[in-house]
Amino acid sequence: MKKQLFILLCLGFFIMTTQAQVQTLKGTITEYGEGGSMSPVSGASVQWLGTNIGAFSDAEGRFEITRVSSVNRLIVRYITYANDTIEVPQDQETLNIVLSSANSLQGVEVSAREGSYISIKPILTQITTSEGLRRAACCNLAESFEGSLSVDVEYADAVSGAQQIAMLGLSGIYTQILLENVPYIRLLGNQFGLGFVPGSWMDAISVSKGTSSVSNGFEGITGQINLDYKKPETNKEKLFLNLYGNTMGSADVNLNTRFPMSKTKPVYGLLLLHANSQMARLDNNKDGFMDLPLTKQLNSMFRIDYRYKEVMEGRTMIGYLIEDRVGGQMKYDPKQELNMFNPYGLHIKTNKVDLITKNGFMFKDHHHRSIGTILSFNFQDNQSIFGMRLYNAEQVSGYANILYSDRFGAKENHRVGMGLSMQVDYLREILKTLQVSTSHYFQNKKEIVPGFYAEYAYSIAEKFIVMPGFRVDYHAYYNQMLYTPRLHTKWQISEHNAVRASAGKAYRVSNVIAENLSLLVSNREFNFVEDLRPEEAYNVGASYVRTFKMKGGQSIFTVDYHYTHFVNQTIVDMDRDAHNIYVYNLNGGVNGILNQSYSHAFQAELIMLPIDRFEITLAYRFNDVQMTTAGQLQQKALMSPHKALLNLNYATRYNKWKFNTTLQYNSKMRLPKLDPALVQPEQELPQYRLDAQSPDYFILNAQITRKHKQWEFYIGAENMLNYKQEMPILGYDNPFGPQFDASMVYAPITGIMGYVGMRLTLRNH
């Protein structure tokens, strides 16, 4: 099968309880434009292989073709694209086809797997589809990575319930998180933002390791996560309802509804609603603290997609979130006066507003030439209490990007993209300890960063693609120019073998308190040794992808390696002593010692389909992350070097039953040191003592799903081996004492958790 036409099988499988065969196949044919936007393809032909039965797509890209019982291979033809063939199961009634020429870097490949696949971009990108997200309960973005090794997820502390991610062994703050190529989770969103993205809203998640395209900014030292929300034009869910509840006393309600907004024009609306509540106070480890905070979250987004003929298309999203989070000791009441005679408590109130609009303008006489605009606005307000500390913060951010893209050459194998961007951030923070009369920390920071970027791509006979890019930004706050060169290449050695390589530079500006709120759940004090400078790092990586046929479909083997070297890094040093957190630049360090910080990350993954509807995933990753803390180059604390995963996924015919099981191994990790000179006599007691290393452990999750017409019912369990970290809170019996620290979390703090749920999906035909 030639690689000039790449097709994504995004949606459509037959829901019925009998074994009657589908009489017709309906679908749409669309084409990727610049910036990830899609437009319908008119006049494309589809034909069953070896027959004269065919059809053409109309002005909206729709087609309908009669099924042939003895043939399940569909040929797709369209001018400027090479012919390609798709295997369509007999039980499938709808098919969405996305065309992308070999010269387009936005394309994807045909994949028989519904859960995940590897894109054909020069940048190695693993895409998890909406079907893959349903293999677990996936209540939010953090939980969607439970079946992946590319992204590590763990609780940040034992009180707030915040979840954090890591890529290439480094904290998630070094990973750029985008919503349809727009910067999304940043600044105040870093700590709890993963919980602000409901799983039912997402259509796909794309994870790219290493440096990414310069068009998305100077950030992204370790990689990029791009979220695709459901789109009203291509998503046929007239109504989607998801109800979820678990044995820990948590419940979720999700409601999505899609509707046309014009009878004569292609304008569609989509309303996304999400509500979550953690209602039960649990203390299974008997330390007097709630294992999970009480939460109430209401989250909403309205989306409108529109298109005018063949010259303009766009989308606008407006979102609003409110959350109230209460944690701490079991008897804590947020209405009580704050003093050391009342129980220790945590109380965080969050308000968040998002506005994003993306618009593309095409040229009639040059179908590959376009101009795009992106505008976004974000406001977030946090009012927080951590014991005797008050932390109030406010963020106002604006982003603008104007980009131009075109292809040229006899074979259109040259592509150029360039643009101007502007990022504006206002962050106001106040951290105050009630025992003293003055503010412990105050920041009123305004960042204005204009930038210019250019990217060029050249392909040779579909076998080799090289994509150099460069951007320059001026950071007004630091009065510093940021130069960001990047290079990506891909060599398609043969039909089933591909090699990729990348190299580049990235920057990041740290906001220590906002990014480390979990450290406030301790009585350590922040000490800023010096003024902080922008973080700066180089990343190089390489990968090899091998595809091969098995009885159940196309299987894939992937191996990749990435090296990250920091020129400067903001060091948050918890090893220097047990009662303080020292913050300084990597190059400044302690006593001016020249320090180092780097990571080596290796991962191998094998996805096999030995028989129909049965998928096996085996994966292993190794991270060697070294950082200079307390004047010593040592392994990064609270990071598991070795991790392995086994995932089994099986579906019966017509997907009536689905079974999914995931077993994950986590190796020992180094824990922050406690300086012996500062250890108090009471620290000889277990609740004050911290071992040098954590034990290794296994996590087992499983889910069963039953489909019946428009309904899905699922039941599952997480942490079925019931592994829990013993005494995750140091000094829990004296939370206002100097030894109290709830930030040393390396494993689950709750045991086995069961859940049930149902989904109702009504589709437009």
Secondary structure, 3 states (H helix, E strand, C coil): CCCCECCCCCCCCCCCCCCCCCCEEEEEEEEECHHHCEEECCCCEEEECCCCCEEECCCCCEEEEECCCCCCEEEEEECCEEEEEEECCCCCCEEEEEECECCCCCCCCCCCCCCEEECCCCCCEEEEEHHHHCCCCCCECHHHHCCCCCCEEEECCCCCCCEEEEECCEEHHHEEEEECCCECCCCCHHHHHHHHCEHHHEEEEEEEECCCCHHHCCCCCCEEEEEEECCCCCCCEEEEEEEEEECCCEEEEEEEEEEECCCCCCEEEEEEEEEEEECCCCCCCCCCECCCCEEEEEEEEEEEEEEECCCEEEEEEEEEEEEEEEEEECCCCCCCCCCCCCCCEEEEEEEEEEEEEEEEEEECCEEEEEEEEEEEEEEEEEEEEECCEEEEEEEEEEEEEEEEEEEECCCCCEEEEEEEEEEEEEEEEEEEECCCCCEEEEEEEEEEEEEEEEEEEEEECCCEEEEEEEEEEEECCCCEEEEEEEEEEEEEEECCEEEEEEEEEEEECCCHHHHCHHHHCECCEEEECCCCCCEEEEEEEEEEEEEEEECCEEEEEEEEEEEEEEEECEEEECCCCCCEEEEEECCCCHHHCCCCEEEEEEEEEEEEEEECCEEEEEEEEEEEEEEEECCEEEECCCCCCEEEEEEEEEECHHHCEEEEEEEEEECCCECCCCCHHHCCHHHHCHHHCCCCECCCEEEEEEEEEEEECCEEEEEEEECCCCCCCCCCCECCCCCCCCCCECCCCCCCCCCCEEEEEEEEEEECC
